[in-house]
């Protein structure tokens, strides 16, 4: 006869599906010195993720270890996550003698991460360019090329969870009813509050640029200045835990501004028909500022950083240290409990004799944002 024994088996299954469909229709026509082109496009993106986990046990006959042969369910979990985006784009370009360039475009983007009625965003953009060096009056021997540019554009962001607009019900909540002999009764409760009014975050940017070429087009210089503003920024609004919620719902209320400059230098040279090289350097400087949080809030704290209205985003929020205590007398005079010579002299902001999170402060002299960013590259062919 065959002997049986206690056993268990589990199965974990992940299923991912990503589908992207793109369709484009292009048209271009040149008549005389005029060139016109147009583009219309459509794109859809579908994402699906399914997860299943099953754990079973029972008496089992050796050799019959498939999951179906185990009769007792111990644990089972499954979930599905999915979202979909859809976009429509139209763009038209005009060029006259390579001197004047005009472009306009319009996007319509939709996302299932927002509630019905809030899913679509509309984002226009436009640009123009003037190649001054192509004009008849141009007579600058030491500059080979000069182009002036300006652009305006809007972009949308859907950087939220797939279901942040929906309240979630926790099915593992239990209740104790004292009127029923203290019996614990399974139940359900809304533990994550949601905001079904959230929609697209919008970035609005203006950009001015100049392109120059010198020394027979071997030295190229590009300079950019930009101003941008992010409106209706998506972020988690802190709420009281007395609401019973375990999360901070997402809202469209923050406003952030950026401005900066970028400079690019490039030297290129051909030493022979078969060999050439280029050396480039890039420099950038950016300043950001939190203009508002909405709902009467003036700051947002996240672990060791703080975002305060009127200040750069994500500044260090730490307990400040002032070196080491040089003597027991100095440590005692600080008022900090049990402080001794050699201890770090943390700053007791609220003067309660304790060093804890209540003593954190915004460290403006130690910004996480670099004052200047630079890069260097070299290429040869």
ABEGO torsion letter per residue (X at the ends): XBBBBBBBBBBBBBBBBBBBBBBBBBBBBBBEABBBBBBBBBBBBBBBBBBBBBBBBEBBBBGBABAAABABBABBBBBBBBBBBBBBBBBBBBBBGGABBBBBBBBBBBBAABBBGAABBBBBBBBBBBBAAABAABBBAABABBBBBBBBBBBBBABBBAAAABBBBBAABBBBBAABGGBBBBBBBBABBBBAABBBBBBBBBBBBBBBBBGGGABBBBBBBBBBBBBGBBBBBBBBAAAGBABBBBBBABBBBBBBBBBBBBBBBBABAABBBBBBBBBBBBBBBBABAEGGBABBBBEABBBBBGBBBGBBBBBBBBEBBABAAAAAAAGBBGBBBGBBBBBBAAGAGBBBAAABBBBAABBABBABBBBBBBBBX
